[in-house]
Amino acid sequence: MKRFCFAFLILLLAASAIDAQITIRPGGKARKNEEKTKNIHGVVLDQSGKPIVGARVLIRNTKDNTSRSIITDEKGSYNLRGLPPDVNYEVRADFNGSISDVKNVSAFLDREDNLLNFQLNLAVAGGAAAAADSVAELRTFDLVKLKASFEIPRAVPAPIPAVLLLHGYGEDRKVWEGVRTQFLDRGWAVMSLDLRGHGESTSKNQKPIQASTDWRTSPHEFPQDVDPALDYLKAQTRINSRKIVIVGYDVGANLALVSSGKFSEVRTVVAVNPNAAEALQMAGSAQDFHPHSALVVTTSPTEGDPLKPYIKEPSRFLTQPVTGGTAQAFQSKQLVDAVFQWLKETY
């Protein structure tokens, strides 16, 4: 009888443990109803085996087509934790034009810890970070080849403020020539970018592409161009990588507003002639649209008013005549003075 009671007690305890869904972790600690996650980590090395500081690692969730990027630390390491386990991931690394092959982490691989190391041949890509007055070649996560001009002012001590210039639809980076020199004269590093399908940014995965008006509202086209541009600027050792400014016109203005709030390193933005409806669609939804600091310049209050509920302080809305394209709009001394006054107050 005693043996029967003892056996029954053991069975009862075992059933209780299963019902409680207790998982014993290494080290003896138990967690109830534990949800598994995946971690992806590793190092990025150059062709000689040395760690690359400031390399970008992009991780794409193939289930919802979203991507995240992380910059390698002083040891060339990256570490992204807490990823959903039931998803296929595509991972690659890039630095200064050198791009790795894509590696995959399968949803069917029941492993919490996933080590992915990358090696880049910087000699082929051109080596170290670009010098002043250079043309930068960037890659987006969806393999669009972007071209940009990048210049650092002479004899300016670090950390140097940096601005990213984004042109309007149907234009290219050359429209910023007058504005570029004014920023340089004031001690700013300047990057002017050819958005995809414009200027010299006309190939995707080695196939030609042409800009489409549908891209004006797509969250999967122009928004992907900002990430590698910001990563390039952050990799420049003399630049203040935690405080970058974006100035945009037309579709570039919409993109600047979307980027403000999405990227923590964006200090403030200037949006000239934006379109509120297009900016909201480009962000994906109103929930994803949270500009945190912006100077907005429109031709009438009715064009700027729809944006006011979304932009956090500090913000300023100006009404000025805005005609023609980027180059013509920024010929206005009143507009240029307003831009630099805004940056003086908010940077």
N, C-alpha and C positions, 0 to 999 in steps of 0.2 A: 504493500500500500504506500509506504514512504517513497519507494522508487517511482511509482506511478505519479505521485504528487510532484516529485522533483522534476520528472520529465515534462509534465504538463506545464510547470512554471517556466521552464526553458523555452518551450514552444510559445508560450504567451508573451514572453519578453521579446523573442525574435519577431513575432507578428507586430508588436508595438513599434519596434525599431523600423520595420519596413513601412508601416503606416505613417510614421513621422517623417519618412524620407530623409534620413540622416546620412550625410556623406562625410566620411572620415578623410581629412586632408593630410598630406605628408606633415609630420610633426605632431600628429595626434589631435589636432583641433577639428571639431565637428561643426558643420554649418548646415542649417536646415533649409531645404528647398533651394539649394545652390544652383545658380544659373551659370553654365559654362560660357566662357568667352575665348577669343583668340588673340594672341599677341604676335606681332610681326616686328622683328628687330634684326640688326646686323651692322655691318660696317661697309663703307665705300672707300675703295683704295685706288691709287693711280697705278700706272703700268709697272712701276718699280716696287709696289707693295706698300707705299706710304699712305697714311690716312688722308683723305680729302676733307678739309674743313669747309663748311658752307655748301656742300653738295645738296641737291634736292632729291628727295625720294618721294615719288608719287604712288599712291595706293588707290586703285579704283575698285569700287564696289560694283560688280557687274550686274547685281540684282536691280539696283535702282539708278545705276549709271552716275553715281556721285563719286567724287574723288577728294582725297585729302593729301596734303603735302607736308613734309617735315624736313627740316634742315639739319644736316649732320653737325655734331658738336666738335670740340677741339680734338677728340680722338677719332673722328670720322664715323662716329656711331649714330644710329637712329633707333628709336624705340617707340612703337605705337601699340598701346595696350587697350584692352576692353572692347575689341571688335566683335560684332555679332558672329557666331560660329557657323550659321547655316547659309553662308554666302561664299561665292567664288571671288577671289581677289586677284587683280593684276597689278604687279609691282615693277617699277623700273626706277633707275637713278640717272641723273644728268648733272653736268657741270660744265659751264663755259662752252657749250656746243657739242660736248661729247655725251652720247646717250648709250645706255646699256640695253641689252636685250630685255624683253619683258619676261618676268618670272611669275609663276602662278601658285596660288594657295587654294586648294580645292575645298569645297564645302564638305566633301565626303571624307576628308582627312581629319579624323577625330584626334587632333593634337592641339593642345592649348598653346604651346610654345613653338613658333616657327622662325627659324633662322635663315635669313636670306642675305648673303654678302654679294657685293657688286665690285667690279673692277673696270675702270674707265681709262682709255688711252688718251691722255691729255696732249700728247705730242701730235697726234693727228688732228685734234680739235683746235690746236693753236696755243696750248699751254696755259699760262697764268692769266689772271684777270686782265680785262682790257685796260689799255692805257687811255689817256685823254684823247679826244677827237677821234673816236673809233666807231666802226660799224659793228654792232653786236648781232649775232645770230642766235635766236632762241628757238626752243621747241615747246609746243603745248602738249598737254597730256594726250590729245587725240592726234598728235604727230603733224600739226601744222608748223611749217617753218616760217618764223617771223624774223623780220629785219628791223633794226632800230639804230638810231644814232645816239651815241653816248659821249658826253663831254664833261670834263672836270675843270673848273676854273683854275688858273695859274696862281701860285703864291697865296693860296688860301689855306689857313691851318685847319686841321681836322678837329672835330667832326664837321663835315660839310653838309649843309642841307641839300636835299635832292627833290626834284620835281619830275613827274611823269606826264608827258603831254599826249593827249589822245584826240586825234582829228575827227572831223565829221564824215558822214557817209559819202562815198564817192571821191574822197580826197586821199592824200597821203601825208607822210611826215614832213614833207618839204614846206607845207603851209605854215609851219611854226618858225620859220627862219627869223623873222623880226622879233618874236617873243623869246626865242632861244637866246639871242644875243643879249637881250635885256636881263634875263635871269643870270646868265654868265657874268655880266658886268656887275651884278649885285652879289656875286659870290656863291651862286647856286650851281650844283651839278645838274645836268639836264639830260633826260632820255626822251626822245621823240620816237614813237612807235608806229610802224605801219600795221594797222589792224588787218586781220585775215581777209584775203580777197582784195587787198588794196596795196598800191605801191609795189614793193618787192616781196610782199608776203602772199605769194600766190601758188603755193604748193602744199599739198597734204599727202603724207605718206608717198612722196615722190610723184604725185599726180597733180596736174594743174587744177586750181579752184578759182571760182569767180564769185564775187560778193553777190548776195541775194537780198532783196528788201525784206524777205522773211526773217533774216538774221537780226533785224532791228528789234524784234520782240522775243527772240529765242534765248533761253537761259543756257543753251548748250553750244553757242558759237562765240560771240565776242567776249563774254565773261571769262572764257578759258584763256584769253590772251593776256589778261592782267597778271595772273599768278606767276608765270615765268619772268615777266618784266620786273615785278617786285622782288622776286628771288635773285635776279641778276643784280639789282641795285643793292640788296642786302649783303651780297657777297663782296662788295667793294669795301675794302678795309677803311678807307678814309671818309666814308659817308656815314651820316647819322642814320643807321638802319632802322631805328625805332620811331622815326618821325619823317615819313615821306608824304609829299603833297601830290595830288593828281589834279590836273587842269584839263577840262575837256569841252568840246564844242559839239552840239547836235547829238549824234549817237555816242560820241565820246563823252558828252556831258551826262547822258543817261548811265553810261558805264562807270563814270566817276562816282555818281550817286550810289549805284549798286555796290561799288567797292568800299565806299565809306560805311563802316559798320561790319562789313564782311571780313576785312583785313585789319587786324589790330595795329599794324605798323603804319597805316594811313592816318596821318595826323588831321588833315582837313582836305577838302576838295573845293574846286571852283567849277561850277556847272553853268555854261553859257548856252542859252537857247535849248534847254532840255525839253523833253516831252514826258509828262507825268505818267500817262497811260502806258507808253512804251517802256519806261523805266520799271514800272511795277511788273509788267510781263517779263521783262528781261531778268528781274530778280527771281522769278518763279512764282511768287505770290506776295501779297501785302505783308504776310508774316515774316518773309525773308528780306524785307526792304526796311532797313533801319539806319539811314545816314546819321552819323553822330556829330558832324560838323561840316557846314557847307555854306558857301556864298553862291547864291542862285541869281542869275541875271537873265531876265526875260523881256520881251518887247511890251508886255502888258501884264497887269496884276492877275487877270483871269488865267494866264498860263502858269503863273507861279503859285497861286493859291492852292491848287490840288496837292501840292507837295508839302505844304506847311504842316499838316498833321503828322507827317512821317519823320521829319528832320528834327533831331534833338539839338538843344543848344550846345555851343554857340551857333547861331545861324543868322544869315542876313539875306534879304530879298530886295533886289534892285530892279527897277524898270528903266531900261535904256533902249534906244533904237538898235536893233541887231539885224543887219541885212547882209546878204551875200553869204560867203563861206567864212571859214576860220580866219584866213589871212585878212580879209576885209574887215571883219568884226573887230579884230585886235589892232587895227590901225587907229582905233578910237583911243585917244589919250585918256579920256574919261574912264573908259573901261580898264585900261592898263593900270592907271592910278588906283582904281578901286580894288583891283586884284592884289597889288602889292601892299595896300593899306590893310586889307583883310589878313594877309599873311603876317604882317607886322604885329597885328593884334592877337592872332591865334596860334602862330607856330611856336 
